[in-house]
């Protein structure tokens, strides 16, 4: 009966290790953009993995967008939105082509005293 205990312990440790690895892989970097003068878009990009989904905050709603192939720059899409980046500017449109925000540029956030 006691033979299963080491196997259970190994399975538990392996599971905890995988969970820790998964959370490290999904660490996100938050980037704020100012668009059209006063509109704001906040995007969370994965720090480690390219080719994974982003979280986009727009107009008090949160959207999950996945990468799409594009000739230049980057593009992320959901059922409702398209977030396109080219050079130093970004643009948010609906899937139907209506422009929600354009001329979006990263906002330089000052570093805090602890270096973050």
N, C-alpha and C positions, 0 to 999 in steps of 0.2 A: 504494500500500500504506500510506502514512503518513496518508492521509485519515481512517482509523478511529481514530487515536490521540486527537484532540481529542474525538471523540464518546465514546470510552471514558472519558476523563478527566472529562467532564461527567457521565456516568452514575455514576461512582464518587463524585464530589463530591455529587451529588444524593442518592444512597443514604445517604451518611454524614450529610447534613443531615436527612434524614427519620428516621434512627435516633436522632439526638440529640433531635429534636423529640418523637418517640414516648416516649423515656425521660423527658423533662421532663413530658409529659402524664400519665405513670403514677406520678409521685412520690406516695408514700403518707405519711399522717400516722397514727401509732400512738396509739391511745387505750386506756387500761386501765380496766376496770370491776371494782368489788367488788360481788358479789351475795350476797344471803342471809347477810350477815355475813362469810363467809370465802371463798366461791367466787370465782374470778377468770376473767374473759373479756378477751381482748386482741383488738382489732379494728383493722385497717389500712384507713383510708378514703382514697380518692383525693383529693388536694389540689385539683386543678383542675377535673375533670369530675364533675358530678353525673350520676346515671343510669348509673354504671358499677359494676362488681362490687367487693365488699369481700372482704378476707381475714379470717376469724374463727378464732382459736385457742382451742380448748376441750378440756379434758381430754387434753392432749398430742397433739391432732390439729388439723390445719389444714383449714379448709373455705373454698370459694369460694362466696359468696352473691351473687345478682343482685337488683337493685331490683324491687319489686313495687308495684303501685298500691294505695293505702290512703287512706281518707277523711281520717284525721288522723295526724300523725307520719310515721315512715318505717318501711318493712318491707323486709327482704332475705330471700331464700329460696334453699335448695339442695334437692337431692333428699331430704336427711335433716332439715334444720333450718330454723327461722324465727327471725330476729333482729328484734325490734320495738322501736322507740323512740317514746316519747311524753313530751313535756315533758322533765323531767330524769331520767327513769327508762327502763330498757331491760329486756327479757325475752327469754330463750332457750327455745324449745320445739321439740319434734320435729314433723314434719309430721303425726303422728298426734295431736297435742295434749298430749302429756306435757310438763309444765313441768320444765326442767332447771335454770334459774336465773331468779330474778325479783328485783325490787327493785334492779336493777343501777344503780349510780351511778358516774360518772367519778371516777377517783382523780386528785387534784391532784398532779402530779409536780413537785417543786421544780426551778427552773432551775439549770443548771450555771454555773460561773464564766465560760464562754465565751459565755453568753447563749442556749444552746440548750435 
